[in-house]
Amino acid sequence: MAVPSSGKITLSGIIGEIDDGEYIEGYQFPGVESLKEFSTGGIDADAINKDNRTQNRPDETAPHKMSEFYSYDHDIASPFTSTISNFTMTSTAGTGLSGLVYAKKTFVVDPHNGAVTGSIEVPGTNRGILALAMSDQGDPGTSGTDNSATGFIQQGTPCLLNFSSIGTALTITCRFRFQPHSGAANQNVDVTFNLSGDLIDAEDVVVVTKASARP
C-alpha cells in the first residue's frame, strides 16, 4: 500500500513503506529513523524507487519534507520488462553516407501510458551521427519507416513512438543508424528511453559506442 496522496502522514508510516512495502503508522524500525536518510537512501534506508513519478517521490535535496512522499509506492514496478544492453556500432571513417551501418535491437515494456521517447545524447564535439527509429509493430528496417515506425530521428531531437495499443506488454523494435566520423574516433553516447504515466516515471539508459575505424 502506497503512502496516502493527501492529509496527515507520519515519518514512521513513510519508513514502513520504504522498509516493509506498507505505509504503517507507528512502524518500528530497528535502525536510524531520519527523514533525511529516508529521503536520500542514506545509512540504514533503502534507495528511493525512482520508477515513481517525480512528483510522487522525494527530490533527495534539502530541505527534506514529508509531503514529498505523497503517493510514493516503494514496490512500484518498472514498465521495462527487458532492456537493451550497451553495444558498439562500427564503420569506416571518412566514408560518409556510403558508410552507414545499422543495428536492430528490441526491448519489452508493459506501458502505463501511450508513448515512449528515445533521446540520443549530443556531445560537445560530435564524432559521427547516430539516429534512431522505433516501432511496436515490427522492424523499422533500414528506411526507418517500415511497420508504422517513426522514421530516423537524429541526435538532439527526441524520437517519439505512440503505441498502437496499451494494456499488454509490447515489444519495441529499434533501428539505430550510424554515419561514421570523418576521422578515426570512438565515442560513447547515452540513449535514454522514457515512459511516463499516472504513477510511473521510468527510464532506461543504453550506452552506444560509435566507432569510426581507420580505412
C-alpha positions in Angstrom: 0.0 0.0 0.0 1.4 3.4 -1.0 1.8 6.5 1.1 -1.6 8.4 1.1 -1.9 11.1 -1.6 -3.1 13.8 0.9 -3.8 14.5 4.5 -1.6 13.9 7.5 1.3 11.4 7.1 3.9 10.3 9.6 7.6 9.5 9.4 7.0 6.1 10.9 4.5 5.4 8.1 6.9 6.5 5.5 9.6 4.3 7.0 7.2 1.4 6.9 6.5 1.9 3.2 10.3 2.0 2.4 11.4 -0.8 4.8 8.4 -3.1 4.5 6.4 -2.0 1.4 3.4 -0.9 3.6 2.5 2.5 4.9 2.1 1.7 8.6 1.9 4.4 11.2 3.8 3.5 14.3 6.1 1.2 12.3 9.0 0.0 14.4 12.3 0.4 12.6 15.5 -1.0 14.2 17.9 1.5 12.6 18.2 5.3 12.4 14.9 7.0 11.9 15.7 10.2 10.0 13.7 12.0 7.3 16.9 13.0 5.6 18.2 9.4 5.4 14.9 8.0 4.2 14.7 10.8 1.6 18.1 10.1 0.2 18.6 6.4 0.8 21.4 7.0 3.4 22.7 4.9 6.3 20.1 2.2 7.1 17.5 3.3 4.5 16.8 1.7 1.1 17.3 3.8 -2.0 14.3 5.7 -3.3 12.4 3.8 -6.0 12.8 6.2 -8.9 10.2 4.4 -11.0 7.7 6.6 -9.1 6.8 9.8 -10.9 9.0 12.8 -9.8 6.0 14.4 -8.1 5.4 11.2 -6.1 8.9 10.8 -4.6 11.4 13.0 -2.7 13.8 15.1 -4.7 16.6 14.0 -2.4 17.7 17.6 -1.7 17.4 19.8 1.4 15.1 20.9 2.8 13.5 17.5 3.1 9.7 17.4 3.6 7.4 14.5 4.4 4.9 16.0 1.9 7.4 14.9 -0.9 6.3 11.3 -0.1 2.6 11.7 -1.0 1.6 8.8 -3.2 5.0 7.2 -3.0 5.0 3.4 -3.6 8.2 1.7 -2.8 7.2 -1.5 -4.6 6.1 0.0 -7.8 7.4 -1.9 -10.8 9.3 -0.6 -13.7 7.4 -0.9 -17.0 10.6 -2.0 -18.7 10.5 -5.8 -18.5 13.5 -6.3 -20.8 16.1 -3.8 -21.9 18.8 -3.2 -24.5 22.4 -4.0 -23.4 25.2 -1.5 -24.2 26.6 -2.1 -27.7 29.0 -0.8 -30.3 28.4 0.3 -33.9 31.5 0.2 -36.2 32.1 1.7 -39.7 35.0 3.1 -41.7 36.0 6.7 -41.0 35.6 9.2 -43.8 33.1 7.1 -45.9 30.1 9.4 -45.2 26.7 8.2 -46.3 28.2 5.2 -48.1 29.5 4.0 -44.7 26.1 3.9 -43.0 25.6 0.9 -40.7 22.5 -0.3 -38.9 21.8 -2.2 -35.7 18.5 -3.8 -34.8 17.6 -4.0 -31.0 14.5 -4.7 -29.0 13.1 -4.1 -25.6 9.8 -5.0 -23.9 7.5 -2.7 -21.9 4.3 -3.0 -20.1 3.1 0.6 -20.6 1.2 2.8 -18.3 0.6 5.4 -20.9 0.5 5.7 -24.7 4.0 6.6 -25.8 7.8 6.1 -25.3 10.6 8.5 -26.2 14.1 7.7 -27.1 16.6 10.6 -26.8 20.2 10.4 -28.0 22.8 12.4 -26.1 24.6 15.2 -28.1 28.2 15.5 -27.1 30.0 18.8 -27.1 32.1 17.5 -30.1 30.1 15.0 -32.1 32.1 12.2 -33.7 29.8 10.5 -36.1 26.0 10.8 -36.4 23.6 8.4 -34.6 19.9 8.2 -35.4 17.0 6.1 -34.0 13.8 4.7 -35.4 11.2 2.8 -33.3 8.1 0.7 -33.9 5.8 -1.5 -31.8 4.6 -3.4 -34.9 7.9 -4.9 -36.2 11.3 -3.9 -37.6 11.6 -0.3 -38.9 14.1 -1.6 -41.4 16.9 0.5 -43.0 14.3 3.0 -44.2 13.2 3.6 -40.6 9.6 3.7 -41.6 8.6 0.1 -42.1 5.8 -1.3 -39.8 4.5 2.2 -39.0 7.8 3.2 -37.5 8.8 6.7 -36.5 11.4 7.3 -39.2 15.0 8.0 -38.2 15.4 10.8 -35.7 19.0 12.1 -35.2 20.8 13.1 -32.1 19.3 16.2 -30.4 15.7 15.5 -31.1 13.6 13.0 -29.1 12.2 10.1 -31.1 8.5 9.7 -30.0 6.6 6.5 -30.6 2.9 6.5 -29.9 1.8 2.9 -29.0 -0.7 1.2 -31.3 -2.3 -0.2 -28.1 -1.8 -0.2 -24.3 -2.7 -2.6 -21.5 -0.5 -5.5 -22.6 3.3 -6.0 -22.9 4.7 -4.6 -26.1 8.0 -5.4 -27.9 9.6 -2.2 -29.2 11.9 -2.8 -32.1 14.6 -0.1 -32.6 16.8 0.5 -35.6 19.9 2.5 -34.9 21.7 4.2 -37.8 25.3 5.3 -37.6 27.1 7.6 -40.0 30.9 7.5 -39.3 33.1 10.4 -38.4 35.4 11.9 -41.0 38.4 10.7 -39.0 39.2 7.7 -36.8 37.4 8.1 -33.4 35.5 6.2 -30.7 32.7 8.0 -28.8 30.2 6.8 -26.2 26.7 8.4 -26.1 23.7 7.7 -23.9 20.4 6.8 -25.4 17.6 7.3 -22.9 14.2 5.7 -23.2 11.5 7.2 -21.1 8.0 6.1 -20.2 5.6 8.2 -18.0 2.1 7.6 -16.8 -0.3 8.2 -13.9 2.1 6.6 -11.4 5.2 5.7 -13.4 8.1 7.9 -14.5 10.6 5.3 -15.6 13.7 5.4 -17.9 16.3 3.1 -19.2 19.7 4.3 -20.5 21.7 2.4 -23.1 25.3 3.3 -23.9 26.1 3.2 -27.6 29.8 3.3 -28.7 30.2 5.0 -32.1 33.4 3.6 -33.6 34.8 5.2 -36.8 37.7 2.9 -37.7 40.7 3.8 -39.8 40.3 2.8 -43.5 
